[in-house]
Amino acid sequence: MASIFTRILAGELPGHLVWKDEVCFAIMTIQPIRAGHVILIPNQEINHWDDVPPATAAYLMQTGQHIAKAIKANVSCKRIGVMVVGLEVPHTHIHLVPIDSFADLDFKNSTAMPQDELGAMAAAIRSSLLAAGHPSAQL
């Protein structure tokens, strides 16, 4: 059975995408730890991050850097925290979270965000990515 992420990628379920290409895609999480929280996901369903092929893993990190810069352009924060947890969905995904302290990386802080706010943040991040020359944000 396809993961929830694969179903979003296929258009079967809604999602606020900020990036999509032949290797990966990124979406706003519906329960962000903090506004601007994005999940970066390989298109290929791979359960464990340590099974991701090295070239894909490197590409995910490079793409994550581009997205992190776009998040920082739209959310006031000291850094973008990066987490690979993998307990909630059996499809590798990387959390990119705006942070000011270690406490900002606690999933206990996650809360549902209204769809219009998620959509507005996704549009702002895509706009920053496009302005930086990343056509994969043109969705």
Secondary structure as GFF3:
##gff-version 3
##sequence-region A 1 139
A	DSSP	alpha_helix	4	9	.	.	.	ID=ss1
A	DSSP	beta_strand	17	20	.	.	.	ID=ss2
A	DSSP	beta_strand	24	28	.	.	.	ID=ss3
A	DSSP	beta_strand	38	42	.	.	.	ID=ss4
A	DSSP	three_ten_helix	49	51	.	.	.	ID=ss5
A	DSSP	alpha_helix	54	74	.	.	.	ID=ss6
A	DSSP	beta_strand	79	83	.	.	.	ID=ss7
A	DSSP	beta_strand	94	99	.	.	.	ID=ss8
A	DSSP	three_ten_helix	102	105	.	.	.	ID=ss9
A	DSSP	three_ten_helix	107	109	.	.	.	ID=ss10
A	DSSP	alpha_helix	115	131	.	.	.	ID=ss11
A	DSSP	three_ten_helix	135	137	.	.	.	ID=ss12
###
